[in-house]
Amino acid sequence: MTEARDVLHRLAHAYGIQTSYRGHDGLERQVSGDTLAAVLTALGCPVAPDGLAGLESALEHRRLAPWRRVLPHTTVCRAGSGSSVQVHLRHGSRVTVDALLEDGSVWPLEQLEDFTEPQEVSGELVGQATFRLPHDLPLGWHLLRARLEEGHPEGERGVEATLVVVPDRLDTAESFHEHRGWGLSVQLYSARSAASWSLGDLHDLADLAVQTAAHGGDFVLSNPLHASAPQPPVVSSPYSPSTRRFTHPMYLRIEDLPEYADAGPDLRAKVDGLAAGRRADNTAADSLDRDAAYADKLTALRWLHGVPRSPGRDKTYRAYRDQEGQGLDDFALWCALRSHLPADDPAWRDPELVPGGQTAERYRREMAEEVDLHRWTQWLCDEQLAAAQSTARGAGMRLGLMQDLAVGADRNNADAWMLQDLLVSSMSVGAPPDMYNQVGQDWSQSPWHPERLAETGYRAYRDMLRSMLRRAGGLRVDHILGMFRLWWVPVGQSPLHGAYVGYDHEAMIGILALEAHRAGAVVVGEDLGTFEPWVQDYLAQRGLLGTSILWFEQHDGAPRPPQQYRRQCLTSVNTHDLPPTAGYLTGLHVDLRERLGLLNDPVGERQRAADEREAYLRALQEAGFYPAGAEPDLSDPAERADVVVALHRYLAQAPSLLHCVALVDAVGELRIQNQPGTQQHEYPNWEVPLADAAGRPVLIDDLDAVPGFARLLDAVDRELDPGAPGGPETPAP
C-alpha cells in the first residue's frame, strides 16, 4: 500500500497536483488518496489510488507524453530571453523550424548541439532536437512550424504550434513611481443617480469618474461587470457570472442609445414609461431589485432592437461582430437558448446541443432574431464602456476605468457551455479551510483545464482578457493566485476534500502582461489569502501590482507601519467583503455575524474587534493623524468620520503606487455589501443601495453635497501629492 501511495504521489506531481498544502495556521496537511485519484481522473488520467500496476503505467505514459508531440502545444517565452524549444521526431530524421510572426515574416531558428538520449515510444525510437528562439523576437502571437524530411508521417506539410512572446516586465505602472495615484472603488449597481433605472449604470460610472477626477483621482474601480443570466432571475453576486468575457446589459443606460434617439415618439414614450416606473425606486433605502430593473431594460431593448440602423451604424455593428468572432456568436446563441430552456431542461443533454453541433446550429437558424438581439446588446455595452472610458480620461484621469476580473464563471452557465472542452465540469473551484471559513469554500465555478488551455493556444483566455482590457485603463484580477494554483473540489464533496492544482504561471501571467501591455493598462492582482511566499515577489518582478488592506496588515497583533507596505501595490482601508470603515469602527460586522450565528465565540470576537480598533487608534495618534489622548465617540457620525479620514491619511503614508478609497467610506455608509458565509435569505448580499450614515439613500448627483465626500477625497489627494495646492493637511496635535 505504501508503494502504491508513493507512485500515486509521483503521478499527481507529474500532473501538477500538490499532494499536501500548508494551511492558514502554518501546519502541513496531506491530501487523501481518493481526492488525488478524483483530480487525476478529471485531468484525463483515470486511476485507482491503490492500483499499483495501473499507477505505474499511467506514470510512464505521462513521462513520455512530450515525446509523442513534434512541438509543444504552446510555447510562451519572455522577450529578450533567448530561450529554446524542443522538437521530437523519429530518431535519425532531420527537421527545420521557423517562427512565423504575426506580421507575416518568417524567422528560421538555429538548431543547437544538445544531444538527448532517444526514447522508445510505441515501439519506435524518438529523438529530440533543440532550437534556439532568437532573443529579439518581437512581442506577439506567433507560430512555430517544424518541417520534417520526406517519408515522415507529417511530410512537407509540417507541424504548427502557438508561440507567444510576452513582456519580461509590464511597465504600464511606471509613471506612478514619480507621482503616486489614487482612485475610487464602487459597487456600480448600488450607486444610482436620478436618471438610473433603480440600479447604477455605465452613464453613472462615467459621471462618477468625472466627480472623482475633479478631486485628483486617477481611476474608478467597479465591481465585475460580467454578464449574468440572459433574463431574470439573475445571480446577485457579480463574482458569480455567466461568462467573464462579455458584459451585463443590466448596466446599459437606455436613453443613451442611438436607437432610442432614432425611435419614433410613440416608442420613446413607451420606453419613458418603463423608465419612470424604475426611477421611482431610486430613492428606496431597502435592498435593490435587480430582476425588476433588468426585466424592464430587456423589454426596452427588445423594442429598440427593431429600430432601423443607419448604414454607418450598421457598418460599425458588423465590424464589432467581426472583431469578436465566433465567441460572440456562441454567447448570443446561448443567451437565446437559455431564454427558452431552463438550466435543468433535458434538452441540454442532447450531445448535439453544443457549439457547432447539429442541434445548436438548427437553433441558431431558427432563433436568428433572438440571437441577434443578444449579440447587439453586447455591442451596445462595448460602446457605452468606451464612452465611459473616454469621459474618464477626458476628465484628466491617468487610468480611467479599472475593471474587475472574477475568478471564474458559474458552473452551469454560458462559459460552461461555450468552453466545455476547456473547463473541468466534474470539479469546482474553492478554498481550503481558514480562520474565517473553517470548512473551506466552494465557489461553484469550473476550473480551466491546464492542458486544454495549452492545447488551444490559450485563445479563450486571451480573448477574455482582450474584451475586458479594450475599454479599461486598469484591470483588477480577483484571486490572482488562481493563475498559479487553484483549490479543486470534486463536485458534491466538501471543500475539506480538495487539492491544489498548478497552472503554468509563466504562461498565464505572461499572456496577461502581453494583453495589458498592448492595451496600455495597469494590472492589480488581489494576492490575499493562502499563498506560497514567492508569489508576491514574482508578481512584482513581472510588473503587476499586489493588494494590501489596512486591517490585514498586522504583525504580532499590532498594525504594520504603512511605511513598511509594498511599493508595487494598490492599498486600501477595506474591501468589498469587509464592512465600510464606519461599520468596522462601530463593530457592525461582529453584531451581524453574531445575529446570523456565524461566530463560535461572540464575546471573544467582540473583544478582539475592540482591541483592533484601539490598536489602530493608537497608531493614528502616534503618527500624528488624530489628537493624542482623544477618545472618539464612534456612535457619533461626525467623530466617526474624523477617524475614517485619519485612517485614510495614515494609509497614504504607504509607498504603494496606487491607493483606493471606497465610495461607501466617502459617504459614511455602515452596511456591508457582502457577508461571506451567508445566503440571500439570510442577508441581502450585493443588493445594498448606497446610503449615508443615517441610512438615507445617496445619489451620485448629490455626492458633492454629502458631508465628508470632498473632504475624504481631497485629504487623500493632498497626502499623495504634497506639492498640490494646499499641501497635506496639518497633522493633529
C-alpha positions in Angstrom: 0.0 0.0 0.0 2.9 2.4 0.8 4.5 1.7 -2.6 1.2 2.5 -4.4 0.8 5.7 -2.4 4.3 6.8 -3.4 3.6 6.2 -7.0 0.3 8.0 -6.7 2.1 11.0 -5.3 4.6 10.9 -8.1 1.9 10.7 -10.7 0.0 13.6 -9.0 3.1 15.7 -9.1 3.6 14.9 -12.8 0.2 16.4 -13.4 0.8 19.5 -11.3 -1.3 18.3 -8.3 0.0 19.1 -4.8 -0.2 16.2 -2.5 -0.1 18.4 0.6 -0.6 22.0 1.5 0.2 24.4 4.3 -2.9 25.7 6.0 -3.6 29.2 7.3 -2.2 28.0 10.7 1.1 27.0 9.1 0.5 23.3 9.6 1.2 20.8 6.7 -1.8 18.8 5.6 -1.9 15.7 3.4 -4.4 15.3 0.6 -6.2 12.0 0.6 -5.6 9.3 -2.0 -9.2 9.3 -3.0 -9.1 13.1 -3.7 -5.9 12.7 -5.7 -7.4 9.9 -7.8 -10.5 12.0 -8.4 -8.5 15.0 -9.6 -6.3 12.8 -11.8 -9.4 11.3 -13.4 -10.7 14.8 -14.0 -7.5 15.7 -15.8 -7.9 12.7 -18.1 -5.9 10.1 -16.1 -8.4 7.7 -14.6 -6.7 5.7 -11.8 -7.5 3.8 -8.6 -5.5 5.1 -5.6 -4.3 1.6 -4.6 -3.9 0.0 -8.1 -0.1 -0.2 -8.3 0.2 -1.6 -11.8 -2.2 1.0 -13.2 -0.4 3.8 -11.4 3.0 2.8 -12.8 1.6 2.5 -16.3 0.0 6.0 -16.0 3.2 7.5 -14.7 5.2 6.1 -17.6 2.6 7.3 -20.1 2.9 10.8 -18.6 6.6 10.8 -18.8 6.6 10.0 -22.5 3.8 12.5 -23.3 6.1 15.3 -24.6 7.9 12.7 -26.8 4.6 12.0 -28.7 4.4 15.5 -29.9 6.6 17.1 -32.5 6.2 20.6 -30.9 4.9 21.7 -27.6 1.2 22.8 -27.9 2.1 26.3 -26.8 5.5 27.9 -26.2 5.4 31.1 -24.1 8.7 32.9 -23.8 9.8 36.3 -22.4 11.1 38.9 -24.8 14.9 39.0 -24.7 15.2 35.7 -23.0 16.7 33.8 -25.9 15.1 30.6 -24.7 14.8 27.3 -26.7 12.2 24.8 -27.8 12.4 21.0 -28.0 11.3 19.2 -31.1 10.6 15.4 -31.1 10.8 13.3 -34.3 11.7 9.8 -35.5 15.2 9.1 -34.4 17.7 9.9 -37.3 15.2 12.2 -39.1 16.0 15.9 -39.9 13.9 18.9 -39.2 13.9 22.6 -39.8 12.0 25.0 -37.6 10.7 28.5 -38.4 8.9 31.2 -36.4 6.0 32.6 -38.4 5.4 36.0 -36.9 2.0 37.7 -36.8 3.3 40.4 -39.2 3.8 37.7 -41.8 7.6 37.5 -41.6 9.4 34.2 -41.3 12.4 33.7 -38.9 14.4 30.5 -39.3 15.5 29.0 -36.0 19.1 27.8 -35.2 19.5 24.2 -34.1 21.7 23.8 -31.0 24.1 21.0 -30.2 22.2 19.4 -27.4 22.2 15.6 -27.5 19.4 13.8 -25.6 19.1 10.0 -25.4 16.3 8.8 -27.7 13.2 7.3 -26.1 11.2 4.3 -27.3 7.6 5.4 -27.8 5.0 2.9 -29.0 7.8 0.6 -30.3 9.6 3.4 -32.2 12.7 5.3 -31.3 12.0 9.1 -31.0 14.8 11.7 -30.8 14.9 15.2 -29.5 16.3 18.3 -31.2 16.7 21.7 -29.6 16.2 25.0 -31.4 17.1 28.5 -30.2 14.4 31.2 -30.0 16.0 34.5 -31.0 16.4 36.9 -28.2 15.0 39.7 -30.4 11.7 38.1 -31.3 9.0 40.8 -31.1 6.1 40.7 -28.7 3.0 39.0 -30.0 1.1 35.9 -31.0 3.2 33.9 -33.5 3.5 30.3 -34.7 6.3 27.7 -34.7 6.4 25.5 -37.8 8.5 22.3 -37.9 9.1 20.8 -41.4 10.2 17.2 -41.4 12.1 15.3 -44.0 10.1 13.3 -46.7 8.9 10.0 -45.5 7.9 11.2 -42.1 4.2 10.9 -41.4 3.8 14.7 -41.2 5.6 15.1 -44.6 6.2 18.5 -46.1 3.0 19.9 -44.5 4.9 20.4 -41.3 3.5 20.9 -37.8 2.5 24.2 -36.4 2.0 25.3 -32.8 1.4 28.5 -30.9 4.4 30.8 -29.9 3.7 33.7 -27.6 6.4 36.3 -26.9 5.4 38.2 -23.7 7.0 41.2 -21.9 9.6 40.3 -19.3 8.1 43.1 -17.2 4.9 45.1 -17.6 5.8 48.7 -17.5 2.4 50.4 -17.5 2.6 51.4 -13.8 6.0 53.1 -14.1 4.6 56.6 -14.3 3.2 56.2 -10.8 6.7 56.0 -9.3 7.1 59.7 -9.9 3.6 60.7 -8.8 1.5 58.1 -6.9 -2.1 57.7 -7.9 -5.4 57.0 -6.2 -9.0 56.2 -7.2 -12.4 55.4 -6.0 -13.9 51.9 -5.8 -17.6 51.4 -6.3 -20.2 48.7 -6.4 -21.8 50.2 -9.5 -25.3 48.7 -9.2 -25.6 50.4 -5.8 -24.5 53.9 -6.9 -27.7 55.3 -8.5 -28.5 58.7 -10.0 -31.8 60.5 -10.6 -31.7 59.1 -14.2 -30.9 55.5 -13.2 -33.4 52.7 -13.7 -33.1 51.9 -10.0 -29.6 50.5 -10.4 -26.4 52.2 -11.2 -25.3 52.1 -14.9 -22.5 52.9 -17.3 -23.5 56.5 -17.6 -23.5 56.8 -13.8 -20.0 55.3 -13.9 -18.8 58.0 -16.3 -20.3 60.7 -14.1 -18.7 59.2 -11.0 -15.3 59.2 -12.9 -15.7 62.9 -13.6 -16.5 63.7 -10.0 -13.6 61.7 -8.8 -11.2 63.3 -11.3 -12.3 66.7 -10.1 -10.6 65.8 -6.7 -7.5 64.5 -8.4 -8.4 60.8 -8.7 -6.9 58.6 -11.4 -9.3 55.8 -11.7 -12.7 54.3 -10.7 -12.6 50.6 -9.8 -16.0 49.0 -10.3 -17.3 45.5 -9.3 -17.1 42.9 -12.1 -19.4 43.9 -14.9 -19.6 40.4 -16.3 -22.8 39.1 -17.9 -25.2 37.1 -15.9 -28.3 35.1 -17.0 -29.9 36.5 -20.2 -33.1 37.2 -18.4 -34.3 37.3 -14.7 -33.8 35.8 -12.3 -30.1 36.7 -12.2 -27.5 35.9 -9.6 -26.9 38.9 -7.3 -23.1 38.3 -6.9 -21.1 40.0 -9.6 -18.4 37.4 -8.7 -20.5 34.5 -9.9 -21.1 35.5 -13.6 -22.4 33.5 -16.5 -19.3 34.5 -18.5 -16.3 36.6 -17.8 -15.8 37.7 -21.4 -19.0 39.7 -22.0 -20.8 42.5 -20.2 -24.1 42.5 -18.3 -26.8 44.6 -20.3 -28.3 45.5 -17.0 -25.7 48.3 -16.8 -26.8 50.0 -20.1 -28.3 53.5 -20.0 -31.2 53.0 -22.4 -31.7 56.7 -23.1 -28.0 57.0 -24.4 -28.6 54.5 -27.2 -28.8 56.0 -30.7 -31.7 53.6 -31.3 -33.6 55.4 -28.6 -32.9 58.8 -30.2 -33.9 57.4 -33.6 -37.2 55.8 -32.4 -40.5 57.3 -33.1 -42.3 59.4 -30.4 -44.7 56.6 -29.5 -41.9 54.1 -28.9 -39.9 56.6 -26.9 -43.0 57.2 -24.8 -43.3 53.5 -24.0 -39.6 53.4 -23.0 -40.0 56.5 -20.9 -42.9 54.9 -19.2 -40.8 52.0 -18.1 -38.0 54.3 -17.0 -40.4 56.4 -14.9 -41.5 53.3 -13.0 -38.0 52.3 -12.3 -36.8 55.8 -11.3 -39.4 55.8 -8.6 -37.3 53.3 -6.8 -34.0 55.3 -7.0 -34.5 56.7 -3.5 -35.6 53.4 -1.9 -33.4 52.5 1.0 -34.1 48.8 1.2 -32.5 46.1 -1.0 -32.1 46.6 -4.7 -34.4 44.6 -7.1 -32.1 43.5 -9.9 -34.7 41.3 -11.5 -37.3 44.0 -11.9 -34.8 46.5 -13.3 -33.3 44.1 -15.7 -36.7 42.8 -16.9 -37.8 46.3 -17.8 -34.5 47.1 -19.5 -34.8 43.9 -21.6 -38.3 44.9 -22.6 -37.0 48.3 -23.8 -34.1 46.7 -25.6 -36.4 44.3 -27.5 -38.5 47.2 -28.6 -35.4 49.2 -29.7 -33.8 46.3 -31.4 -36.3 46.8 -34.2 -35.4 50.4 -34.9 -33.6 50.5 -38.3 -29.9 51.4 -38.1 -28.3 53.9 -40.4 -25.8 52.4 -43.0 -22.9 53.9 -41.0 -24.1 52.5 -37.7 -24.8 49.1 -39.3 -21.2 49.0 -40.6 -19.9 49.7 -37.1 -22.0 46.9 -35.8 -20.7 44.5 -38.4 -17.1 45.5 -37.6 -17.8 44.7 -33.9 -19.2 41.3 -34.8 -16.2 40.5 -37.0 -13.8 41.6 -34.2 -15.5 39.3 -31.5 -16.0 36.4 -33.9 -17.3 33.0 -33.1 -17.2 33.7 -29.3 -19.7 36.4 -29.6 -22.0 34.3 -31.8 -21.9 31.4 -29.5 -22.6 33.5 -26.4 -25.6 35.1 -28.2 -26.9 31.7 -29.1 -26.5 30.5 -25.5 -28.5 33.6 -24.3 -31.2 32.8 -26.8 -31.3 29.2 -25.8 -31.4 29.9 -22.0 -34.1 32.4 -22.6 -36.3 29.5 -23.6 -34.7 26.4 -22.0 -34.2 26.4 -18.2 -30.9 25.2 -17.0 -32.4 21.8 -15.9 -34.2 21.2 -19.2 -33.4 17.7 -20.5 -32.8 19.3 -23.9 -29.4 20.4 -22.7 -28.3 16.8 -22.5 -28.5 16.5 -26.3 -24.9 15.7 -27.4 -25.5 17.9 -30.5 -26.6 20.9 -28.4 -23.0 22.1 -28.2 -21.3 24.9 -30.1 -21.1 23.6 -33.7 -23.4 20.7 -33.1 -26.3 20.0 -35.5 -29.0 20.8 -32.9 -27.2 24.0 -31.9 -26.9 25.1 -35.5 -30.5 24.4 -36.1 -31.5 26.6 -33.2 -29.1 29.3 -34.4 -31.1 29.4 -37.7 -34.5 29.2 -36.1 -33.7 31.8 -33.4 -31.7 34.2 -35.6 -33.6 37.3 -34.4 -33.3 36.4 -30.8 -29.6 35.6 -31.3 -29.0 38.9 -32.9 -30.7 40.7 -30.0 -28.2 39.4 -27.6 -25.3 40.0 -30.0 -26.5 43.6 -30.4 -26.8 44.3 -26.7 -23.1 43.3 -26.3 -22.2 45.8 -28.9 -24.2 48.5 -27.0 -22.3 47.6 -23.8 -19.0 47.9 -25.6 -20.0 51.3 -26.9 -21.1 52.6 -23.6 -17.9 51.3 -21.9 -15.9 53.0 -24.5 -17.8 56.3 -23.9 -17.3 56.0 -20.1 -13.6 55.4 -20.5 -13.3 58.3 -22.9 -15.1 60.5 -20.5 -12.9 59.4 -17.6 -9.7 60.0 -19.5 -11.0 63.3 -20.8 -11.7 64.4 -17.3 -8.0 64.0 -16.5 -7.7 60.5 -15.1 -4.5 58.8 -15.8 -6.1 55.3 -15.9 -9.9 55.9 -16.1 -11.9 52.7 -15.7 -10.4 49.8 -13.8 -12.4 46.7 -14.5 -12.6 43.7 -12.1 -12.0 40.1 -13.4 -13.8 37.4 -11.3 -12.1 34.1 -10.6 -14.4 32.1 -12.8 -18.0 31.7 -14.1 -20.8 29.7 -12.6 -20.6 26.0 -13.3 -24.0 25.8 -15.1 -23.9 28.9 -17.4 -22.5 30.4 -20.6 -18.8 29.7 -20.2 -19.6 26.1 -19.1 -21.5 25.6 -22.4 -19.2 27.6 -24.8 -15.9 26.4 -23.3 -16.8 23.0 -22.1 -13.8 21.4 -23.7 -11.6 23.8 -21.7 -13.3 23.6 -18.4 -13.4 20.7 -15.9 -17.1 20.1 -15.2 -16.5 17.5 -12.5 -14.5 19.9 -10.3 -15.4 23.1 -8.6 -13.1 25.9 -7.5 -12.9 26.9 -3.9 -10.5 27.5 -1.0 -9.2 25.3 1.9 -10.3 26.0 5.4 -9.0 29.2 7.0 -9.7 31.3 10.1 -12.8 32.8 8.6 -14.2 29.6 6.9 -13.4 26.6 9.0 -14.9 24.1 6.5 -13.4 25.8 3.4 -15.2 27.4 0.5 -16.8 26.1 -2.7 -17.4 28.8 -5.3 -19.4 26.6 -7.7 -17.1 27.5 -10.6 -15.5 25.1 -13.0 -11.7 25.5 -13.3 -9.7 25.8 -16.5 -8.2 22.5 -17.6 -4.4 23.4 -17.6 -3.5 21.2 -20.6 -6.5 22.1 -22.7 -5.6 25.7 -22.4 -2.1 24.9 -23.8 -3.5 22.7 -26.5 -5.7 25.5 -27.8 -3.0 28.1 -27.6 -4.7 29.9 -24.6 -7.0 31.6 -27.1 -10.1 31.6 -24.9 -8.1 33.1 -22.1 -6.6 35.7 -24.4 -10.0 36.6 -25.9 -11.5 37.2 -22.5 -8.6 39.5 -21.5 -8.8 41.4 -24.7 -12.5 42.0 -24.4 -12.1 43.4 -20.9 -8.9 45.4 -21.5 -10.1 47.1 -24.6 -12.3 49.5 -22.6 -10.2 49.9 -19.5 -7.0 51.6 -18.2 -6.6 49.1 -15.5 -7.6 45.5 -14.5 -8.0 44.1 -11.1 -7.7 40.3 -11.0 -9.6 38.7 -8.2 -7.7 35.9 -6.5 -4.7 36.2 -8.9 -3.2 33.3 -7.0 -5.5 31.2 -9.2 -3.1 31.7 -12.1 -0.6 29.8 -10.1 -2.8 27.2 -8.4 -6.4 26.6 -7.7 -8.1 24.6 -5.0 -10.1 21.9 -6.9 -13.0 20.3 -5.1 -14.7 17.2 -6.6 -18.4 18.2 -7.2 -20.6 17.0 -4.4 -17.7 16.8 -1.9 -16.8 19.1 0.9 -14.1 21.7 0.3 -12.2 19.9 3.0 -11.6 17.2 0.4 -9.9 19.3 -2.2 -6.4 19.7 -3.6 -4.3 22.4 -5.2 -3.8 22.0 -9.0 -1.0 24.0 -10.5 -1.1 26.1 -13.7 1.7 27.3 -15.9 2.0 30.7 -14.3 4.7 31.8 -16.8 2.1 31.4 -19.5 -0.9 32.8 -17.5 0.9 35.8 -16.1 2.9 36.3 -19.3 -0.2 36.4 -21.5 -1.9 38.7 -19.1 1.1 41.1 -19.2 1.2 40.9 -23.0 -2.5 41.9 -23.4 -2.2 44.6 -20.7 0.9 46.0 -22.5 -1.0 46.1 -25.8 -3.9 47.9 -24.1 -1.7 50.2 -22.1 -3.4 49.0 -18.8 -2.2 48.6 -15.3 -2.8 45.2 -13.7 -3.6 44.8 -10.0 -3.6 41.3 -8.6 -5.7 40.5 -5.5 -3.0 38.5 -3.8 -4.6 38.0 -0.3 -5.2 34.7 1.4 -3.2 31.4 1.4 -0.3 31.7 -1.0 3.2 30.5 -1.4 5.8 33.1 -0.2 7.5 33.6 -3.5 4.3 34.5 -5.4 4.1 38.2 -4.4 7.8 38.7 -5.3 7.2 37.1 -8.7 4.2 39.4 -9.4 6.3 42.4 -8.5 9.1 41.3 -10.7 6.7 41.0 -13.7 5.4 44.5 -13.1 2.0 43.6 -11.7 0.7 45.3 -8.6 -0.4 43.4 -5.5 -3.0 44.3 -2.9 -2.7 45.5 0.7 -5.7 46.0 3.0 -5.2 48.1 6.1 -6.9 45.7 8.5 -4.9 42.8 7.2 -1.5 44.5 7.6 -0.6 43.5 11.1 2.4 42.0 12.8 2.2 40.2 16.1 -1.3 41.7 16.6 -0.1 45.3 16.0 -0.7 47.5 12.9 2.2 47.3 10.5 3.5 50.9 9.9 2.4 52.0 6.4 6.0 52.9 5.5 6.6 49.1 5.5 4.0 48.3 2.9 4.9 47.1 -0.5 5.6 49.8 -3.2 4.4 47.6 -6.1 0.9 47.6 -4.7 -2.6 49.0 -4.5 -3.6 49.8 -0.9 -7.0 50.4 0.6 -8.5 50.5 4.0 -11.1 47.9 3.3 -12.5 45.6 0.6 -15.9 44.5 -0.6 -16.0 41.5 1.7 -15.5 43.8 4.7 -17.9 46.4 6.1 -17.3 50.0 5.2 -14.8 51.6 7.5 -17.5 53.3 9.5 -19.2 50.0 10.0 -16.0 48.4 11.1 -15.4 51.1 13.7 -18.8 50.5 15.2 -18.4 46.7 15.3 -21.3 46.2 12.9 -19.6 43.2 11.4 -19.4 41.5 14.7 -23.1 42.2 15.5 -24.1 40.9 12.1 -22.2 37.7 12.3 -23.4 37.1 15.8 -27.0 37.6 14.7 -26.5 35.2 11.8 -24.9 32.6 14.0 -21.5 32.7 12.3 -19.5 33.2 15.5 -18.3 30.4 17.8 -17.2 32.9 20.4 -19.1 36.2 20.1 -17.7 37.6 23.3 -14.2 36.8 22.3 -14.7 38.2 18.8 -16.2 41.4 20.2 -13.2 41.9 22.4 -10.8 41.1 19.5 -12.5 43.7 17.4 -12.3 46.3 20.2 -8.6 45.6 20.7 -8.0 46.0 17.0 -9.8 49.4 16.9 -7.9 50.6 19.9 -4.6 49.5 18.3 -5.3 51.4 15.1 -6.4 54.5 17.0 -3.1 54.5 18.9 -1.3 54.1 15.7 -3.1 57.1 14.3 -2.3 59.2 17.4 1.4 58.2 17.4 1.6 59.1 13.7 0.0 62.5 14.4 -3.2 61.9 12.4 -5.5 62.0 15.4 -5.3 64.1 18.6 -3.2 62.4 21.2 -5.2 61.1 24.2 -8.6 61.7 22.5 -11.3 59.0 22.8 -13.7 59.3 19.9 -17.3 58.6 20.3 -17.7 56.2 17.5 -21.5 56.3 17.8 -21.3 59.9 16.6 -21.2 60.1 12.8 -19.1 63.3 12.9 -16.4 61.8 15.2 -16.5 58.6 13.3 -15.9 60.5 10.0 -12.9 62.1 11.6 -11.4 58.7 12.3 -12.2 57.5 8.8 -10.3 60.5 7.3 -7.4 59.9 9.7 -7.2 56.2 8.7 -7.0 57.1 5.0 -4.4 59.8 5.6 -2.4 57.3 7.7 -2.6 54.7 5.0 -1.5 57.3 2.4 1.9 57.2 4.0 2.5 53.8 2.4 4.8 53.9 -0.6 2.3 52.0 -2.7 2.0 53.2 -6.2 -1.8 53.2 -6.1 -4.3 53.9 -3.3 -8.0 53.2 -3.3 -10.9 54.9 -1.5 -14.2 53.1 -1.2 -17.2 55.2 -2.1 -19.0 53.8 0.9 -16.3 55.4 3.1 -16.7 58.8 1.5 -20.4 58.9 2.3 -20.4 57.3 5.8 -22.2 54.1 4.8 -22.3 51.5 7.6 -23.7 48.4 5.9 -21.6 45.6 4.3 -22.2 44.7 0.7 -21.4 41.0 1.1 -21.3 38.9 4.2 -19.3 35.8 3.4 -20.8 32.5 4.5 -24.4 33.6 4.1 -27.2 33.0 1.5 -29.6 35.6 0.2 -32.4 34.6 2.6 -30.0 35.4 5.5 -28.5 38.7 4.2 -29.1 40.8 1.1 -25.6 40.3 -0.3 -24.8 42.5 -3.3 -28.2 44.2 -3.0 -27.5 47.1 -0.6 -28.0 50.6 -2.1 -25.6 53.3 -1.4 -26.6 55.3 1.7 -25.2 57.7 4.3 -24.5 57.3 8.0 -28.2 57.8 8.7 -29.3 55.2 6.2 -30.6 57.8 3.7 -30.0 56.8 0.1 -27.3 58.8 -1.7 -27.5 59.5 -5.4 -24.3 60.3 -7.2 -25.8 63.5 -8.5 -25.6 64.8 -4.9 -22.2 63.5 -3.8 -20.6 66.9 -3.6 -23.3 67.9 -1.2 -22.7 64.9 1.1 -20.7 66.0 4.1 -17.3 64.3 4.0 -17.2 63.3 0.4 -14.9 66.0 -0.8 -13.1 66.1 2.5 -12.0 62.5 2.3 -11.1 62.6 -1.4 -9.2 65.8 -1.0 -7.4 64.6 2.1 -6.1 61.5 0.3 -5.1 63.6 -2.8 -3.1 66.0 -0.7 -1.3 63.3 1.2 -0.2 61.6 -2.0 0.8 64.8 -3.7 2.2 67.2 -1.1 3.0 69.7 -3.9 -0.6 70.1 -4.8 -2.4 73.4 -3.9 -2.9 73.5 -0.1 -0.4 70.7 0.6 -1.1 67.9 3.1 -3.3 68.6 6.0 -1.6 69.6 9.1 -1.2 66.6 11.4 -3.3 66.8 14.5 -1.6 68.0 17.7 
